[in-house]
Amino acid sequence: MLPPRGEGAAGDRAIQEALEAAWPADLPAGDERQLLAAGRALLRADATGMGRERWPKVFPGSGLAPAFSSARFRVQAAIARLDGRPDRAVVHLVWAGADRGGTYSDGRITDLHFTRTSKEGVPAWVPQPRT
């Protein structure tokens, strides 16, 4: 059962549990941890502008003003799962934030896609630009 919109941080655990129940884990734990950390950071960079320089291919010439306040942004829940092939993954994020106009809402949904690469023999997950 999902919490009602506006429940705040108190509802985050229920959202996390609903995501996990809907999409059973299919990645090794290390890959999932790496993808979740990257997905959270990438979403924060996209929404708030903080950290965009970390991903110049995702945010080329990132002169766009951030759409959301960094002070009123949080990830409510997140999972990482394979995306059709063993070298592709998607991070599903549910998040909350206040836009530049001050309107706060939760239950926002974003999917970020990643591809597995290997640099100097070390596997890594690379975010794909949004199209």
Secondary structure, 3 states (H helix, E strand, C coil): CCCCCCCHHHHHHHHHHHHHHHCCCCCCHHHHHHHHHHHHHHHHHHHHCCCHHHCCCCCCCCCCCCCEEEEEEEEEEEEEEECCCCCEEEEEEEEEEEECCCCEEEEEEEEEEEEEEEECCEEEEEECCCC
